[in-house]
Amino acid sequence: MTKIANRTSKKAEAGFQFPQFEMPAFNGDLFSAYAQASQAFFESAMALNQEIMGFANKRLQANAQRVQDLSKCACWEEAVAVQSDFAQLAATAYLAEIPTLTEQTVRGCNAMSTAALVTATQLPQAEAKT
C-alpha cells in the first residue's frame, strides 16, 4: 500500500471527519443577496451571448448569400461589385450592432457592481450576527 493510501485508510479507521468551519459570510441574508445579484449578472450574460450568436448567425447567412451571388457572376466586374456591396453591408451591420452590444455589456457590468455593492453593504451585518 502506498504511503498516501496508508494514511488515508488509517484516518478512515479512526473515524476521520473533515473539520466543520463556520462561514458567516455565506449564511443568511448576505448569501441570499449575493445569489440574487449573481442571478441578474448571469441572465445579462446569457442575453449578451444570445445577441452575439444571433448577430453571428445573420452574418453567416449573409456570407452564404454572397457566395451564392458570386457564383452567378459572369465577369470580374460583377464579382467585384457583389463583393464590394457585401463589404459595405457588413460594415454597416457591424456598426449598427455596436450600441446593442454596448448596452448589453453595461447591463452585465451593472449587475456585477450590484452584487459587489450588496455584498459590501451586507458584510457588516453578517459579521455583527456572529
Secondary structure, DSSP 4 states (H G I P E B T S, - for coil): --HHHHHHHHHHHTT--PPP---GGGSHHHHHHHHHHHHHHHHHHHHHHHHHHHHHHHHHHHHHHHHHHHHT-SSHHHHHHHHHHHHHHHHHHHHHHHHHHHHHHHHHHHHHHHHHHHHHHHHHHHHHH-
